[in-house]
């Protein structure tokens, strides 16, 4: 009988042990209020990055691998260029230009490779246009899109959100507008994805609980 009671106690404690694997204030931080998300029913995993950041470059292939093979089905990865200084703006505008032109899948990696593998200094609109042209895309279209109102608006919003998220460096990962973590805080690149998956589960539970609380009112 004692063995049965002990077994039942262990089963009861297992979920608590799993939930306690990562700690708020140690492996991640929780925002006082949730930020809006752009992923609807999916849990938003927002990477905030900068093309000039070597840590972002190191993370990128690991992030792509996680998205392809290990990201939970109920989550969606989106990227947002961080803007801490004025000289980060050209790269932010480049990101939104690539996205608008439908060439992000190619140019996102291409720009990182040029800057970090080939050690090229690409910091201006014209230098970015040179790279786009070298990769076989329309230079004039790139420049007109880069200078467009929509790209300007998206870049300004990225600068605002960089401040609101309260991050102090990149890459940073914001999960569902509720939690923020990073490579150092999580305990390394490999550990980061364990923390992200943990936070996705936590966010899903919170969404579910909020839905259950709101259901009777409907």
Secondary structure, DSSP 8 states (H G I E B T S, - for coil): -HHHHHHHHHHHHHHHHHHTSS-BTTTBEE-SS----SSTTSEEEEEEE-TT-HHHHHHHHHHHHHHHHTS-TTEEEEEEE--SSGGGHHHHHHHHHHHHHT-HHHHHHHHHIIIIIS-----SHHHHHHHHHHTT--HHHHHHHHTSHHHHHHHHHHHHHHHHTT--SSSEEEETTTEEEEHHHHTSHHHHHHHHHHHHHHHHHHHHHHHHHHHTT-
